Amino acid sequence: MKNIIITGTSRGIGYELAWQFADAGHNVLAISRKTPQTLLGNKNITCLSVDLSDETEMEKVDNFLSHSWKTVDIIIHNAGSLLLKPFSETSQEDFENIYKVNVFGVANLTRACLPYLQKGSHVVTISSMGGIQGSLKFAGLAAYSSSKGAVITLSELLAEEYKEKGVSFNVLALGAVQTEMLQEAFPGYEAPITAKEMADYIFDFALTGNKYYNGKVLQVSSTNP
């Protein structure tokens, strides 16, 4: 039984992951701004309403960990914010809002959890193929894709900084997945992978990927960008 923190659990991949880990007998801390009522009934899931863009809200996580778990085995940084807007119309505030969730949220939550991470702990950050250098880029996603590139570099750096502690940091750069967020950005587009199917892959990788990888970026896409 492992202690697993998952962000962005109100819907999509994060929601599916929370159920999968809980059903497998693991303890889950499900973090999202809005708490899905359906997760509250599972005895293995603790829901915590946290705004990842607000650094002061990390106190909620620290309070829970210090009083309940004491250790964290896996963090899955799955929460994300997407903006589809032409670059000429994208303001600094737009960029800041995306980066607060996609980059600063990852950094802040990781920092809050550092005292509870131990040898063998695995931190998995969900990025995007749009953040991969040389991959196909889509107009209108300047803030989103650049933020996903930033967390790749952040994870590579943290893997180096904490390798002596035995904590692994890896990134999964996902291709298109059929989620609510994708539909909001690209109405009518049909992705080749469902949220449940991608959650299956992330589930296995979070549990075993640190045996084979540290500081790596794995491209998880069924299409050729």
Secondary structure by P-SEA (a helix, b strand, c coil): cbbbbbccccccaaaaaaaaaaaabbbbbcccccccccccccccbbbbbccccccccaaaaaaaaacccccccbbbcccccccccccccccaaaaaaaaacccaaaaaaaaaacccccccbbbbbbbcccccccccccccaaaaaaaaaaaaaaaaaaaaacccccbbbbbbbccccccaaaaaacccccccccaaaaaaaaaaaaaccccccccbbbbbccccc
